[in-house]
Amino acid sequence: MKYPRMVFVGLICSGLTAVASAAEYKEGEVIVKYKKHANRSRNVMNVLYTQTKVDKVRHFRGILSGYEQLYLEKGAKVEDAIATLKANTDVEYAQPNYMIYAYPAKDLRQKATEFVRTGVNLFEDSCTLPWLPCKPAEGKPALNDPPAEVNPPVADPEISKAYGLTKIGAVSAWNTSTKGDKNFVVAVIDTGIDYNHEDLAFNVWRNPNPKNNDITGYDFVHDDGMPFDDNEHGTHTSGTVGAVGGNGLGVSGVNQRVSIMGLKFLNKDGSGTSADAIRAIDYAIEHGAKVLSNSWGGHGDDGQNQALYDAIERAKAKDVLFIAAAGNESVDNDGNDPAFPASFNNDNLIAVAATDKNDTMASFSNWGKKSVHLAAPGVGVYSTVPGNQYASFSGTSMACPHVAGAAALLWSKNPSWNYKKVKEVLMSTVDAVQELSDKTVTGGRLNIAKALATN
């Protein structure tokens, strides 16, 4: 199979434009995986570091304990370091720390920056929970107490704007089957989340055993426990997965009740690295997420990102589904230049194309008869953005969380199922769409009501 040479977030979001950087990887950084029984004594490793011209090392822990992120000495070449590492019999593989890009339009970057710069004024600086800091970390708004549940439910005034909920059968499912489960955890791996948003806060995950102040998730860009979204993209995708339903505010997500874990690995300009993406995936796995929503991807060539592929395999080993946007370049992912990670062949991966209100495939959407599994609404999708605001975005990035939300709704209703069963049912219950017949594996668009009717 092919792995990506470089990866960037694929966005077409009401003015957002995906742009790949000229750099293919983080200069001076290498990801290395050692063999299971490698000799990693201090003396042996010091010799290897000297040979590789390593300046400092990040040691990964937990299920990533076999990996290291190496920072090379000034002037040392990544290619030379990888060649040295590959020649060592204790090394399974070594690769560059490939960059991941998302470059929003200038006006959105400015708007996102304003949210952070004025965050202390926009959001109350609360210290009512004993483990929270009294001041926001790095200018981020402090985490407010979670709101009380609205009971009896009050209709969400703008829910009709989120047409995708009706299109995929979610509204019907709420009335006849389930509204979701607060105990079910979905990790949105993205630009972060506005954890205080009026229409998200009740459904934001709360870590039962927080360390490093990671109450609602983690920020791998700034290496702290406050994954505040300074871009907009992550908050928007989170709202599609699980904006609170029946609270009399805004809209609802596919799940009216769910726990959304915010994992930020893309900075305010939408730029990140493979190492941080992998850390986010493994954090989600270790902290109980069963569905991972990944609205990012890009085109590759004959280069390798084995570490990213392996991270998705570790998710599979823990019975976790990985939902991925198919990409926004209007190309065939079965061809010679497919989008990744959507085109990886991991068995626990579902790749999602985008359709509009009329079930027409979006002009920007990638497709793939063998590699793109199904479609979901991705044009003019109305959802949450930071600062208690709402907006309509378009992209396979918006289709992806419809499927992630559907997987969570289905799995929470059938907790004894495994990822294979959830994936099988979602794919076998799509609404057939003629235009998708030769564009996706299933030839159809998501229908969660049909999926929930399956025994």
N, C-alpha and C positions, 0 to 999 in steps of 0.2 A: 504494500500500500504506500501511498504518498503522504508525506508530512509537510506542514507549511514551512516555507523559508521565512516568511514574516506574516504576522497576523495583525489585523486592525479591526476595530469595531465597525460593523456595517450599519450605518444609520441613514435613514431618510426621514427626519422628524420635523416637519413643519418648519423648514429652513435649516435643519441640521444637515451637514454634508460630510461624508466620510472621506478622509484624505490620508493616504499612506505616507509616512515619513520616508526620506531618502535613506535613513539608517535602517539596516536590517536587524540589528541586535544592539544590545547595550554594550557600548565600547568598554573593554576591560573587564567583562564579567563572563563567567562560565558556570554552567550547571553540570555537576558530575554526580553519577550514581555508582556506588561501589558494589562489588559482588557481595553476596550474603555472608560469606565466611572470610571476607578480606581481612588481612592483617592491618589494623588501623591504630597500632600503638603509636605513642607520641614520637618516638625516634623515626619510625618508618614514615609517618606522615610529614614530619619536618623535612625529610630528604625529598619527598615528592613535591612539597610546596616550594622548596628551593629550586628544584629542577624546572618547575612550572612557572617560576617567578611570581609567586603568590604574595600579595601584600597583607591581606587579611581574609578571614573565612567566616561565613555564616553557617553554623551547624544547625541543621534541621532536626526536629525532635519528633517523637511519636511515630506515626506510620510513615513519616518522611525521614526517619533516622538514618537511612542509607544514602541520603543526599547531602550535598554541600553546595553552597553558592560561593564561588571563588572570586575575589577581587584582585586583579593582577597589578603588578608594579607599573608605575607610569612608563609608557612606551612599549610595554610588553604586548604582543599581538595575540588576539584570541585564537587565531588559527594555529599558531605555534603551541600555545598552551594545550589546545585540544589534541594535537598530534602527540604531545608528550604524555598526556593522560591516557590516550587510547593504547599507547605502547606498554602501559603498565598492566600487569596481569591481574591486579586487584580491582581494576576499573571495569565496570560493566559497559558504561557509555559516558561520553561527555559531549556537550553541545553548547552553543552560544545561548545567552539569555535573550531570546528573541523578543523584540518589542511588540507591543499591542497598541494600536492607535485608534483614537476617535477624536476627530477635530471638528467640534461644532462651529457653526457660523459665528462671526465676531459678535453680533448683537446678543446671542445667547451666552457666550463666554462672559460678556460684560454683566449681563443680568445675573448669571450664576455667582460671579464674584461679589456683586452687591449683597446677595443673600448672606454670604459668609462675613463680609466686612461689617454688616449691620446686624449680624445674628444675635448679639447680646440684647439689642433693643427689640428685635422682632419676637424673641421668645423669652419667656420668663426665666430668670436665673434662679432655679429652685434647688434647695439642699434638703428637701424633706426626707429623702431616702438616705439612710446612714452610710451607704457605700458610694454615694455620688460625690464628686468634687463640688465645691461651692462656686467655682468659676469654670466657664467653658474651656475645654482644652483647645489651644491654638485658635482661639476666636470662634470655635464652634458653639452653637447653642447648647446649654445644659439640658440634660434629659429631664423632662417633666414627669410627674406621676402619671401612670396610665389612667385614662378616664374611666368612669363607671359605665357599665353596659346600659344601653337605653332599653328599658323594658316596661311596658310593651313597646314593640318596635314602632318606629315612625318612618314613613315613606321617605326615600331619598329623592330630593327634588329634581336632580338632574340625571337620574338614571336612564331616561329615554335617550340621552345623548350618547350613551355607551351602547350603540346598536349591536355590537358584537355579542353581548350577553344574550339577547334574544336570538340572534343568528345561530349561535352554537347550542341553543337549548338550555342555557343556564337558568333563565327565569322559570321555565317549565320545571326544571329539576328541583329548584327550591320549593316549589309548590307541591310537588309530589314525592320527593325523595329526601334530600338533605341540603342544608345550607352550609355545611362544612363542620370542621372540628378544631377548636382552639388548641388541642393537643398535637395537631399535625403540623410539622415544621417544613416550610419551603424556604430554601436559601436563594435569595436574589443576588447573584454575583455580578457586580456592575459598578456604577459610580457612587454607590452608597444609597442612603434612604433618609428622608426627612422624618426622623423617628418621632417628632412632635406634631406631625401633620394631623389636623383635626379628623381626617377621614381614614387615617392609618393607625394612629397611636394605640387604639384598643387592640388591634391585631398585630402589633409589633412584638416579635419574640422577646421574652424576658429570660435570660440565662439563669438557670437555677443555681449554678455554681460559678459565679463570675470571678475572673482573675484579670488583672490589668484593666479593671473597669469595663470589661466587655459585657455590658448589660444587654445590649440589643444586637450585637454582632461584633465586627472588627474592621478596622481601617488599616489595610496593608500598605497603603501609600505613606501614611504618617506613623505607622506602627503604634497605634493606640486603640482604645476600645470605644471610640466615638465615630461610627461610620457615617457621618453627616454627608449628605449629597450636595456638592457644590457645583453640579452640572445640570441636573434635571432628569436625565435619562433613567437612572436607577429608581427614582421616586415614581416616575411614570409607569415603568414596568411593574413595580411593586403594587401599584394601585390596580392594575389589571388582574394580578394574581389574587389580591385580597383587600381592596378598600372595604371598609366596614359597611355592612349592609344593615338597613333598618335603623340607622342612628339619626335620621332626619337631616343629614348633611351630604351634599355632593352626589356621589355615585356609589356603586358597589363593585367589588371585584367578582371574579368567577366564584370565589369563596367568600361568603359573607362573614364566616368565622374561620380563622386559620392563624398560624403564627409565622410571621415573615421575619426571617433572619437577614439582616442587612450586612452584606460583605462587600467592602469597597476595595477594589484593586486598580481602578482607573481614576486618575486625578481630575481636577476641575476642567482641564482641557481634553480629557478623554484619552490620556496616554498612560500606559502601564507596561509591565513586563511579564513574561511567561512565569518567572519565579514567583511573583506575587499572585498570579492567577492560580498557580498550583497550590500555593499556601492557602488561598481562599477555598479551593475545592476540598482540600484535606481538613480544614477547619470545619467546614459544613458537615463532612462525613463524621468527624469525631464528636460533633455536638448534636447529633441526632436528626439532621435534616434528611428527609426521604426523597425529596424532589429538588433538583437544582435548576434554576432558570438562568440561561446564559444567552443574553441578547448581544452577542459579539462574535466576530469571525472575520475572515478575510481570505484572500487568495494566496496560494503557496506555489512552490515549484519543487525541485528535487531535493531541497534541503530537508532537514529532519527536526521535528519537535517531539521526540520520543517521550520526553518528560511530561508533556501535556497529555499525550495519549495514555500514558501509564497512570496519570492521575484519574482519568475517567475509568480506567480499568479497576483502580482501587475503589472507586465508587460502586462499580458493579459487584465487587467482592463483598461489599457491605449492603447489597440489595437496595441501591440508590439509583433513581432515574436521572439522566442528564438530558435536559431539553435544550436544543440549540437553534438559533435563527439560521435560516438557509443562506442568507446573504442578499445584498441589495444591488447586485451588479447586472441583473438580467442575463445570466449565463446558465448554461447547463452544467450542474455539478457532477454529472457523469463524464464530462469531457476531460480535456488535458489540463485544465487550470481550475480545479474545483475550489470551493470555499471550505475553510476549516475553522473550528472543529466539526462543523456540520457534516463533512464528508468522511470523517473517521468511521471505521467499521465496528466500533464498540457496540456490543449487543444491547447495552442499556441506554443507547443514545436515540433520541427522536429528533429529526431535523424538520423544521417547519417553514413552509412557504407562506406568502401573504396573499389574501384575497380582499375584495371590497364588498360593499353592501349588496351588490348584485351577484356575488360569487364569481366575479371575473378575476382572474389572476392579476395582481398588481403589475404594472409595467416594469417596475424596478426589481421584482422578486426573482431570485434564482429558483431553479427547478431541478429535477433529476428523477427520472423514471426508476432508477435503482438506488438512489442515495437520499432523496427527500421524501419523507414518509407521508406527510399529509399537509394540508393548508389550514389556516385560521385567519380571522379578520386582522388586517394589518394596514388598512387605509383609513385615515381620519379617525383614529382611535382616541376617545376622550378618557382622560384619566388624571390622576393627581400629579402635581409638581410642587416643589418646595414653597414654603411660605403660605400654606393653606390655600393654594391656588390649583387650578385645573387647566388642562390644555389638550388639544388634539394633535397627535403625532402620527406619522406614517412610517412603515418599515417592517421588514421581517422581525425586527426588534420588538415590534408591538404584537405580532402574531405569536411569537414564542411564549410570552407569559399567559396567553389564552390557553395554550396546551399545558403549560406547567400548572396553571390553576385547575384545569380539568383533571389532570393526573392526581392532584392533591384531593380534589372533591371525590373522585372515584375511589381512590385508595383509602381515604379516611372512612368511607362507607363500608369498605371491604378490607379491614385491617389484616386479615389472614392471607391475603394475596401477596405475591412477590412481584418484583419489577417486570418480569416477563409477562405475567398475567395482565397487569395494568396496561402495558404497552400493547399487548395483543388485542385487548378489548377496545382501547382507544382507536386502534387502526381498523378493526373489523366493523366498527359502528359508524363510520363516517357517512356523511351524505354524499352520494355519488354526484360528481360535477363533470359534465362532458369535457369542459376545457382542461380539467385536471387529469383526464384519463391517461394521457401519455406524458404527464408532467411530474407525477408523484407515484410512489409505490402503491398507495391505496386508491389513487384516482379520486380522492374526495376531500371534503372539508369537515373539520371536527364537529361532532354532535355529542355533547356530554349527556344530554337527556337519554339518548339511545344507549349510551355506554352504561349509565346507571340502571337501565332496565334489564341489563344482562345479569343472569344468575351465576 
